[in-house]
């Protein structure tokens, strides 16, 4: 049975003290809201990971926002999967649209990052999504399939089962726009059908697929009510403890 997940992505926000303070609030509030096998994750900047992993306990898991595709070496300024795992993180975001755009991360690079994450026992939150132009010209199914095939469909079934997928319509990130629940469901169902075609029904049915396009307390319940939407990858709303907790409450409803 697939997990229900709300994962916060703090992006490049919060200094050390601000991060510890916010995370402490989130942990205390999530304790009262998280149910059953639901999972809350905070993916924070590298400076926070060590401290947050000690504060989260069993209530909030910790994830990084990126790793390098090599195990180690002369890569000044980079962070390896082994380093991230060593401080207690369990997850890592890979393929976020901002890194695809600003760092020109290719599907092939992301495939390498995914494999090195898995070899170090980090679970990837693998992001895919289409731009506004791709949405408008009708090529978005083709784009999404390409990102899946080139990025993660070469994994063995055993490794693929460790991956969480996040659909983030690029046109709805930081713009205030949001895919309608019906639009989001359509894409989530498409993703699940592609997984089934490659790995079979059981794997597809067990795969957690998150929605990641401007999800907030106001629209979370209607999005999460859709059959194939298993939670959210949350940006701006994860920087406010009440908003993040309210989204977890929406997952419960």
Backbone bond lengths (Angstrom), bond angles and torsions (degrees), N, CA, C in turn:
res aa  C-N    CA-C-N  psi(-1)  N-CA   C-N-CA  omega(-1)  CA-C   N-CA-C  phi
1 X - - - 1.474 - - 1.526 109.56 -
2 X 1.341 116.64 132.51 1.457 118.86 -174.90 1.528 111.83 -75.25
3 X 1.338 114.58 148.17 1.452 121.25 -179.55 1.524 110.98 -77.22
4 X 1.312 115.69 148.73 1.459 122.77 169.42 1.526 107.09 -96.40
5 X 1.336 116.46 124.66 1.463 120.77 -171.49 1.525 110.93 -132.17
6 X 1.330 115.39 137.73 1.460 121.53 165.11 1.522 106.44 -119.44
7 X 1.329 116.03 115.22 1.462 121.70 -177.20 1.518 109.66 -115.01
8 X 1.313 116.80 125.54 1.456 121.56 177.42 1.515 111.16 -92.50
9 X 1.329 116.46 137.83 1.461 122.59 176.51 1.529 107.64 -118.27
10 X 1.320 116.06 104.27 1.457 120.35 -177.30 1.522 112.80 -73.89
11 X 1.329 117.88 -12.43 1.468 122.20 -178.09 1.536 109.84 53.44
12 X 1.325 119.90 -145.28 1.469 121.27 -178.80 1.523 109.60 -96.74
13 X 1.339 114.09 69.14 1.455 120.96 -179.10 1.526 109.96 -135.26
14 X 1.315 116.29 154.87 1.462 126.94 171.71 1.528 112.79 78.38
15 X 1.335 115.82 124.47 1.463 119.25 171.34 1.527 108.57 -77.37
16 X 1.316 116.95 -178.38 1.467 120.20 -172.41 1.526 112.34 -58.33
17 X 1.317 117.48 -51.63 1.464 120.56 -176.54 1.526 111.66 -66.06
18 X 1.329 116.75 -39.49 1.466 120.18 178.01 1.529 110.88 -62.13
19 X 1.322 116.18 -40.43 1.462 120.15 -179.57 1.511 112.60 -65.46
20 X 1.328 116.35 -45.05 1.469 120.47 179.60 1.528 110.12 -63.26
21 X 1.323 116.87 -41.26 1.458 120.74 -179.53 1.532 111.08 -63.72
22 X 1.334 116.57 -48.55 1.463 119.99 -179.75 1.519 111.19 -63.06
23 X 1.306 116.37 -43.53 1.461 119.12 -178.07 1.528 111.18 -63.97
24 X 1.314 117.15 -39.26 1.470 120.33 178.06 1.523 110.58 -60.67
25 X 1.325 116.99 -41.21 1.464 120.77 176.57 1.528 110.74 -62.34
26 X 1.328 115.91 -45.28 1.466 120.18 -178.01 1.517 111.06 -62.14
27 X 1.324 117.39 -45.50 1.469 120.53 -179.41 1.515 110.44 -58.69
28 X 1.322 117.46 -46.56 1.462 121.09 -178.40 1.522 112.30 -64.25
29 X 1.329 117.02 -35.46 1.457 120.60 -178.07 1.530 111.43 -79.92
30 X 1.322 116.71 -37.06 1.464 120.71 -178.16 1.522 111.54 -66.27
31 X 1.310 117.09 -31.93 1.468 120.96 -179.99 1.526 111.46 -52.11
32 X 1.325 115.99 -35.54 1.466 120.82 -175.44 1.524 112.96 -86.57
33 X 1.339 117.08 -12.17 1.464 119.96 -172.63 1.525 114.65 -113.51
34 X 1.332 117.47 -30.38 1.460 120.56 -175.10 1.524 110.25 -68.75
35 X 1.327 116.28 135.48 1.462 120.93 -177.12 1.526 110.94 -123.51
36 X 1.321 115.66 144.01 1.458 121.95 171.20 1.510 113.73 51.53
37 X 1.334 116.00 -127.17 1.462 120.07 -177.83 1.524 112.11 -94.82
38 X 1.328 116.94 16.99 1.459 119.56 174.18 1.525 109.80 -63.41
39 X 1.316 116.09 150.67 1.456 120.50 -176.94 1.513 110.15 -132.03
40 X 1.322 116.37 132.00 1.462 122.75 171.01 1.520 107.76 -106.88
41 X 1.330 116.01 135.98 1.459 122.45 -179.90 1.527 108.27 -131.52
42 X 1.323 116.55 140.94 1.457 121.32 169.04 1.518 108.29 -118.34
43 X 1.339 115.37 121.34 1.466 121.92 176.03 1.527 107.01 -102.06
44 X 1.316 114.78 109.63 1.458 120.97 -169.73 1.529 111.24 -116.05
45 X 1.350 117.40 164.26 1.466 120.17 171.76 1.529 110.90 -57.58
46 X 1.322 115.69 157.44 1.462 120.68 -173.59 1.525 112.91 -57.68
47 X 1.342 117.56 -33.79 1.468 119.21 -176.09 1.519 112.65 -63.22
48 X 1.332 117.47 -20.72 1.456 121.41 -175.46 1.535 113.48 -93.15
49 X 1.315 117.76 -21.61 1.462 120.09 -162.67 1.523 113.41 -59.41
50 X 1.325 117.90 -44.14 1.460 120.26 -176.06 1.522 111.27 -62.14
51 X 1.327 116.31 -47.43 1.470 120.00 -178.31 1.523 111.53 -68.15
52 X 1.337 117.20 -41.81 1.458 119.31 -177.85 1.531 111.75 -66.53
53 X 1.324 116.43 -35.17 1.462 118.83 -179.95 1.524 111.31 -62.98
54 X 1.323 117.21 -26.61 1.466 121.25 178.86 1.527 111.39 -82.15
55 X 1.323 116.70 -23.53 1.460 120.82 -177.61 1.526 113.41 -92.36
56 X 1.324 117.20 -23.32 1.454 120.15 -170.69 1.504 115.26 -73.36
57 X 1.316 117.28 -35.47 1.458 120.22 -177.71 1.517 111.47 59.01
58 X 1.316 115.95 -138.90 1.461 120.76 -179.32 1.527 112.57 -92.43
59 X 1.325 117.67 -0.32 1.459 120.94 -173.13 1.528 113.70 -91.67
60 X 1.320 117.87 -35.56 1.459 121.53 -178.92 1.525 109.01 -136.62
61 X 1.316 116.53 120.67 1.458 121.17 177.63 1.535 109.44 -82.21
62 X 1.332 115.22 161.44 1.459 121.24 -175.84 1.520 110.11 -115.67
63 X 1.326 115.31 139.61 1.457 120.48 175.81 1.513 111.22 -136.12
64 X 1.332 115.61 154.33 1.458 122.03 172.69 1.521 109.22 -91.75
65 X 1.331 115.79 169.99 1.466 121.12 -179.62 1.519 112.58 -102.99
66 X 1.341 116.81 -5.82 1.455 120.59 -178.29 1.524 108.96 -174.11
67 X 1.319 116.50 158.15 1.458 123.50 168.37 1.526 107.73 -143.85
68 X 1.335 115.85 166.95 1.461 120.76 174.09 1.524 108.91 -85.22
69 X 1.322 116.08 160.44 1.461 119.45 -177.88 1.530 113.49 -89.38
70 X 1.345 116.97 -0.46 1.463 120.84 176.47 1.530 109.64 -111.16
71 X 1.328 115.69 155.21 1.469 120.48 -178.97 1.522 111.66 -66.45
72 X 1.340 117.71 -41.49 1.463 122.58 -177.56 1.524 107.95 -168.82
73 X 1.319 116.06 178.65 1.452 118.46 175.98 1.509 113.71 132.45
74 X 1.337 115.11 -168.00 1.461 122.53 -174.88 1.531 110.29 -84.20
75 X 1.327 114.91 72.34 1.471 121.52 -178.91 1.527 108.47 -127.34
76 X 1.311 114.96 73.64 1.461 121.36 -173.93 1.527 111.39 -53.88
77 X 1.322 114.59 130.73 1.451 120.48 177.08 1.513 115.31 88.65
78 X 1.341 116.69 -3.40 1.459 120.13 -178.02 1.537 111.06 -98.01
79 X 1.324 115.96 165.66 1.457 123.52 -179.74 1.527 108.66 -128.26
80 X 1.309 116.79 131.94 1.466 120.28 -178.14 1.522 111.24 -90.98
81 X 1.316 114.67 161.37 1.466 120.13 176.72 1.523 110.89 -61.33
82 X 1.315 116.65 -38.94 1.472 120.83 179.38 1.522 110.99 -61.23
83 X 1.321 116.82 -41.67 1.470 120.63 178.11 1.522 110.98 -61.87
84 X 1.330 115.53 -46.33 1.464 119.91 -178.96 1.530 110.68 -62.74
85 X 1.313 116.33 -43.96 1.467 120.34 -179.97 1.526 111.15 -64.74
86 X 1.319 117.02 -33.57 1.469 120.30 -174.02 1.514 113.40 -66.87
87 X 1.346 117.72 -19.91 1.468 118.82 -179.51 1.535 111.55 -100.97
88 X 1.329 117.08 9.51 1.458 119.53 171.54 1.510 116.12 102.87
89 X 1.326 118.37 3.16 1.470 119.86 176.85 1.520 110.07 -70.88
90 X 1.323 115.56 148.58 1.466 121.33 179.81 1.519 112.56 -113.10
91 X 1.331 117.34 -22.72 1.461 121.56 -172.74 1.528 110.31 -128.27
92 X 1.329 115.81 162.00 1.457 121.31 171.99 1.529 108.68 -148.73
93 X 1.342 115.99 133.69 1.457 121.08 174.69 1.525 108.76 -78.09
94 X 1.318 116.66 130.19 1.461 121.61 176.59 1.528 109.34 -130.59
95 X 1.310 116.10 140.66 1.464 120.05 175.99 1.506 115.62 80.36
96 X 1.338 117.56 15.29 1.457 118.14 178.69 1.524 109.89 -57.34
97 X 1.309 115.93 144.25 1.470 120.63 -174.60 1.527 112.06 -58.58
98 X 1.331 117.24 -32.07 1.460 119.36 179.78 1.526 111.14 -66.56
99 X 1.313 117.08 -37.28 1.466 119.87 177.69 1.530 110.60 -76.40
100 X 1.309 117.13 -35.26 1.473 118.80 174.44 1.530 109.75 -60.62
101 X 1.334 116.30 -39.13 1.463 120.52 -176.84 1.531 112.23 -80.55
102 X 1.332 117.36 -54.55 1.463 120.65 -170.57 1.530 113.19 -82.33
103 X 1.337 117.00 -31.02 1.470 120.52 178.78 1.534 112.26 -105.51
104 X 1.316 116.39 5.97 1.474 122.33 176.64 1.525 112.05 52.50
105 X 1.327 116.39 41.81 1.463 120.06 -179.79 1.525 109.76 -74.01
106 X 1.312 116.33 124.13 1.459 123.06 -177.78 1.526 110.96 -88.80
107 X 1.326 115.03 164.86 1.466 119.88 175.41 1.520 110.69 -58.50
108 X 1.329 116.74 -38.71 1.460 120.82 -177.93 1.527 111.64 -66.90
109 X 1.330 116.47 -41.32 1.462 119.81 176.20 1.520 110.43 -63.44
110 X 1.320 116.56 -41.69 1.464 120.39 -178.87 1.519 111.54 -67.42
111 X 1.326 117.26 -32.98 1.466 120.29 174.54 1.519 109.95 -62.07
112 X 1.340 117.19 -41.81 1.467 121.00 179.09 1.525 110.67 -66.91
113 X 1.327 116.70 -41.12 1.467 119.80 178.38 1.529 110.93 -64.20
114 X 1.311 116.42 -38.99 1.466 120.13 179.73 1.524 110.43 -62.36
115 X 1.304 116.35 -45.07 1.469 119.87 -178.29 1.516 111.76 -65.90
116 X 1.338 117.57 -39.02 1.453 118.92 -179.87 1.527 111.21 -73.01
117 X 1.332 116.93 -31.21 1.468 119.68 173.79 1.525 110.20 -62.09
118 X 1.313 116.54 -48.48 1.459 120.89 -178.44 1.520 111.87 -64.32
119 X 1.317 117.58 -37.15 1.467 120.22 179.81 1.523 111.86 -68.25
120 X 1.341 116.27 -17.34 1.466 121.22 176.19 1.526 112.16 -106.87
121 X 1.318 115.77 17.93 1.473 121.98 176.32 1.523 113.95 61.68
122 X 1.345 115.30 32.74 1.455 121.20 168.51 1.520 108.66 -101.28
123 X 1.318 117.10 138.37 1.457 121.42 179.95 1.524 109.30 -94.34
124 X 1.316 117.98 119.78 1.464 120.32 -179.40 1.532 112.39 -74.74
125 X 1.316 115.77 138.34 1.459 122.46 162.78 1.518 104.32 -101.56
126 X 1.324 116.08 98.66 1.460 121.96 -168.89 1.524 109.98 -94.68
127 X 1.335 115.50 118.79 1.463 121.22 -173.88 1.520 112.00 -96.11
128 X 1.314 115.74 138.03 1.456 122.19 171.84 1.520 108.04 -135.46
129 X 1.335 116.12 156.38 1.462 117.96 178.97 1.515 111.65 175.40
130 X 1.325 115.19 164.77 1.455 121.63 -177.29 1.524 111.04 -114.95
131 X 1.328 115.81 152.47 1.458 121.67 176.49 1.531 109.87 -80.35
132 X 1.327 115.32 173.15 1.460 119.50 178.82 1.525 110.61 -64.08
133 X 1.332 117.16 -40.24 1.464 119.53 178.48 1.527 111.06 -61.87
134 X 1.320 116.39 -42.49 1.466 120.53 179.98 1.522 111.42 -67.62
135 X 1.301 116.28 -34.14 1.464 120.12 175.24 1.529 110.06 -66.24
136 X 1.327 116.02 -46.24 1.456 120.22 -175.05 1.525 113.23 -70.88
137 X 1.347 117.21 -32.36 1.469 118.04 -178.32 1.530 113.14 -89.69
138 X 1.339 115.80 2.00 1.460 119.97 173.75 1.516 115.60 80.86
139 X 1.343 118.08 10.63 1.468 120.36 -177.74 1.524 113.17 -92.64
140 X 1.335 117.48 7.69 1.460 119.56 -169.04 1.525 113.65 -66.55
141 X 1.332 118.82 -34.52 1.464 118.77 176.35 1.524 110.69 -61.63
142 X 1.313 115.51 -43.52 1.468 120.56 179.75 1.535 110.94 -62.86
143 X 1.334 116.52 -42.20 1.465 121.53 179.98 1.525 110.65 -63.35
144 X 1.319 116.49 -47.08 1.460 120.99 -178.89 1.525 111.00 -63.45
145 X 1.315 116.80 -42.45 1.467 120.13 179.16 1.524 110.27 -62.74
146 X 1.318 117.28 -41.80 1.463 121.37 178.77 1.523 111.08 -61.06
147 X 1.318 116.86 -42.37 1.465 120.24 179.45 1.523 111.38 -64.66
148 X 1.324 116.41 -37.46 1.470 119.93 177.42 1.528 111.36 -68.97
149 X 1.312 115.90 -49.59 1.469 120.57 -176.17 1.521 110.87 -61.84
150 X 1.323 117.16 -48.74 1.462 120.55 -176.45 1.525 113.03 -75.76
151 X 1.330 115.71 -27.08 1.460 118.97 -174.28 1.517 115.28 -89.90
152 X 1.351 116.66 -46.37 1.474 117.81 -170.39 1.523 115.54 -136.64
153 X 1.331 118.86 -7.95 1.462 118.72 -176.25 1.527 113.42 -78.27
154 X 1.333 117.60 -1.56 1.467 119.76 172.99 1.522 111.89 -87.96
155 X 1.326 117.21 -4.78 1.467 121.03 179.76 1.525 110.66 -69.53
156 X 1.320 115.41 151.81 1.455 119.33 170.75 1.523 109.07 -67.26
157 X 1.315 116.74 161.03 1.463 119.54 178.01 1.520 110.75 -58.49
158 X 1.317 117.36 -40.09 1.465 121.03 -178.89 1.522 110.92 -60.08
159 X 1.333 116.84 -44.23 1.462 119.79 179.87 1.522 111.50 -74.06
160 X 1.320 117.21 -39.09 1.458 119.76 -178.92 1.530 111.04 -59.82
161 X 1.311 117.78 -34.69 1.462 121.48 -179.93 1.532 112.58 -63.43
162 X 1.328 118.14 -14.19 1.462 121.91 179.97 1.524 112.21 -92.31
163 X 1.334 116.57 -4.33 1.466 121.67 -175.08 1.529 110.79 -93.07
164 X 1.315 116.16 135.85 1.464 123.26 167.92 1.520 106.92 -102.08
165 X 1.318 117.61 134.16 1.460 121.34 178.50 1.523 109.24 -103.76
166 X 1.330 116.09 137.75 1.463 121.21 175.36 1.521 109.27 -121.60
167 X 1.321 115.86 120.26 1.469 120.50 174.34 1.515 108.71 -89.92
168 X 1.318 116.13 118.23 1.464 120.54 179.17 1.522 109.14 -125.89
169 X 1.324 117.01 100.06 1.465 118.75 173.56 1.528 108.71 -60.54
170 X 1.322 116.60 114.54 1.460 120.23 -173.80 1.523 111.03 -58.22
171 X 1.313 116.20 -32.05 1.465 120.83 -178.76 1.530 112.92 -70.30
172 X 1.325 116.94 -8.21 1.467 119.80 -178.35 1.523 112.54 -115.40
173 X 1.329 117.75 15.96 1.459 120.94 -178.62 1.520 109.33 -102.96
174 X 1.331 115.57 116.15 1.456 120.45 178.21 1.517 113.89 70.82
175 X 1.319 117.15 9.56 1.468 120.73 -178.36 1.514 112.60 -104.29
176 X 1.337 115.27 -13.08 1.455 118.93 -173.83 1.511 112.80 86.62
177 X 1.330 116.35 -12.74 1.458 120.47 175.73 1.521 109.77 -80.45
178 X 1.317 116.18 149.78 1.453 121.04 177.16 1.513 108.58 -139.77
179 X 1.307 115.55 137.18 1.461 118.31 172.14 1.525 108.27 -60.96
180 X 1.306 117.02 141.51 1.458 119.49 175.27 1.521 108.41 -64.33
181 X 1.333 117.61 157.62 1.467 118.99 176.39 1.522 112.33 -53.41
182 X 1.328 116.19 -37.05 1.467 119.87 -179.09 1.528 111.00 -69.83
183 X 1.340 118.01 -40.86 1.460 121.12 176.41 1.520 110.87 -62.77
184 X 1.323 116.03 -44.85 1.466 120.09 -179.58 1.522 110.96 -64.00
185 X 1.326 116.82 -43.89 1.458 120.53 179.09 1.534 111.09 -61.00
186 X 1.312 116.52 -41.40 1.463 120.60 179.30 1.526 110.88 -56.91
187 X 1.325 117.02 -44.81 1.466 120.29 -178.93 1.523 111.04 -71.71
188 X 1.318 117.19 -41.04 1.467 119.69 178.79 1.530 110.60 -61.89
189 X 1.315 116.98 -40.57 1.469 120.49 177.67 1.529 110.25 -64.99
190 X 1.339 116.75 -38.97 1.464 120.60 177.15 1.523 110.67 -62.18
191 X 1.327 116.79 -46.03 1.469 120.44 178.92 1.518 110.63 -59.33
192 X 1.326 116.27 -44.36 1.470 119.43 -178.86 1.530 110.52 -65.25
193 X 1.328 117.64 -35.20 1.463 119.97 178.80 1.524 111.07 -68.00
194 X 1.319 117.01 -35.12 1.470 120.51 177.26 1.527 110.57 -68.82
195 X 1.310 116.45 -38.53 1.469 119.59 175.94 1.528 110.07 -63.09
196 X 1.336 116.33 -43.59 1.460 119.93 179.02 1.523 111.34 -60.65
197 X 1.328 116.86 -40.12 1.462 120.59 -179.72 1.521 111.85 -63.97
198 X 1.328 116.66 -28.17 1.464 120.57 -176.71 1.523 113.40 -98.42
199 X 1.341 117.28 -32.25 1.462 120.02 -173.40 1.523 114.38 -124.87
200 X 1.322 117.28 -7.27 1.449 120.19 179.62 1.518 113.17 98.61
201 X 1.321 115.22 166.04 1.463 121.30 -173.91 1.521 112.40 -61.69
202 X 1.322 118.20 -45.67 1.466 120.61 -173.89 1.521 111.69 -61.54
203 X 1.327 116.96 -43.52 1.466 119.77 178.57 1.524 109.93 -65.03
204 X 1.319 117.21 -45.06 1.463 120.64 179.71 1.523 111.49 -59.89
205 X 1.317 115.86 -42.02 1.457 120.63 -177.69 1.527 111.55 -69.28
206 X 1.329 116.85 -25.00 1.459 121.30 -178.99 1.526 113.52 -90.91
207 X 1.328 118.36 -10.15 1.460 121.50 -174.59 1.523 111.53 -81.01
208 X 1.318 115.85 126.93 1.464 121.23 176.43 1.521 109.71 -80.35
209 X 1.343 116.16 126.59 1.462 121.88 178.19 1.529 108.07 -121.96
210 X 1.319 116.12 118.81 1.457 122.30 -177.25 1.527 110.95 -99.64
211 X 1.330 116.02 152.30 1.460 121.34 172.88 1.522 108.48 -97.62
212 X 1.325 117.02 132.28 1.460 120.08 -175.23 1.503 115.19 -130.67
213 X 1.310 119.52 46.05 1.457 120.19 179.57 1.509 112.65 -128.92
214 X 1.326 117.35 88.34 1.474 122.04 177.99 1.523 112.68 57.43
215 X 1.303 115.63 44.74 1.467 120.73 174.33 1.525 108.61 -77.04
216 X 1.328 116.86 134.58 1.460 121.58 -176.68 1.525 109.40 -145.67
217 X 1.341 118.31 174.39 1.465 119.67 -178.09 1.522 113.86 -58.66
218 X 1.334 117.46 -26.70 1.455 120.26 -177.60 1.509 114.72 -76.33
219 X 1.339 117.09 -30.50 1.473 118.65 -176.86 1.517 113.85 -113.84
220 X 1.343 116.96 -3.87 1.469 120.17 -173.65 1.525 112.69 -60.64
221 X 1.328 117.66 -44.29 1.470 120.05 -175.24 1.523 111.30 -61.90
222 X 1.334 117.33 -41.85 1.466 119.65 -178.35 1.527 111.04 -70.13
223 X 1.326 117.32 -32.93 1.462 120.47 176.26 1.525 110.92 -70.27
224 X 1.326 116.36 -46.65 1.463 120.71 -175.67 1.533 112.35 -70.74
225 X 1.340 116.77 -16.15 1.462 119.54 178.34 1.530 111.59 -73.90
226 X 1.320 117.13 -12.67 1.468 120.53 -178.42 1.529 110.69 -73.82
227 X 1.296 115.60 145.76 1.466 122.57 -172.38 1.520 114.09 -56.14
228 X 1.325 117.39 -39.94 1.460 120.23 -171.67 1.520 113.95 -106.87
229 X 1.329 117.68 8.85 1.464 121.59 177.80 1.530 108.30 -100.65
230 X 1.328 115.70 117.03 1.463 121.02 -170.77 1.519 113.50 -105.75
231 X 1.327 116.90 15.46 1.453 120.96 -179.47 1.502 110.31 141.06
232 X 1.347 116.55 -161.12 1.447 119.38 -174.72 1.513 113.77 -142.38
233 X 1.332 114.84 151.03 1.459 122.36 166.78 1.520 105.38 -101.99
234 X 1.320 116.23 112.21 1.456 122.23 -164.45 1.521 110.55 -107.68
235 X 1.339 116.79 126.65 1.450 121.55 178.13 1.513 112.18 -92.73
236 X 1.329 116.80 -99.95 1.454 121.48 -173.76 1.517 114.91 -54.76
237 X 1.326 117.05 -38.10 1.470 120.12 -177.78 1.520 112.66 -68.79
238 X 1.341 117.80 -15.34 1.472 119.24 178.23 1.516 112.17 -80.64
239 X 1.342 116.85 -5.87 1.460 120.90 178.45 1.526 112.12 -89.62
240 X 1.340 116.07 1.55 1.461 121.60 175.69 1.523 107.81 -126.84
241 X 1.310 116.11 120.67 1.467 120.46 -172.74 1.520 111.81 -59.58
242 X 1.327 118.38 -39.95 1.467 120.46 -178.75 1.520 110.45 -69.02
243 X 1.310 117.98 -42.59 1.466 120.20 178.75 1.524 110.94 -61.78
244 X 1.316 116.39 -45.77 1.472 120.42 -179.11 1.527 110.41 -62.22
245 X 1.319 116.33 -43.02 1.462 120.26 179.88 1.522 111.08 -67.74
246 X 1.323 117.20 -37.68 1.467 120.07 177.64 1.532 111.46 -63.84
247 X 1.327 117.41 -33.27 1.460 120.16 176.25 1.531 110.37 -67.77
248 X 1.318 116.59 -37.62 1.466 119.30 175.00 1.531 109.95 -64.22
249 X 1.317 116.96 -39.64 1.465 120.32 175.76 1.520 111.63 -60.74
250 X 1.334 116.79 -37.52 1.471 120.63 177.66 1.525 110.84 -64.52
251 X 1.319 116.65 -33.77 1.457 120.42 176.60 1.522 110.20 -64.50
252 X 1.304 116.94 -35.48 1.464 121.35 178.93 1.519 111.44 -66.46
253 X 1.333 116.28 -34.87 1.466 118.89 -174.45 1.518 112.87 -79.31
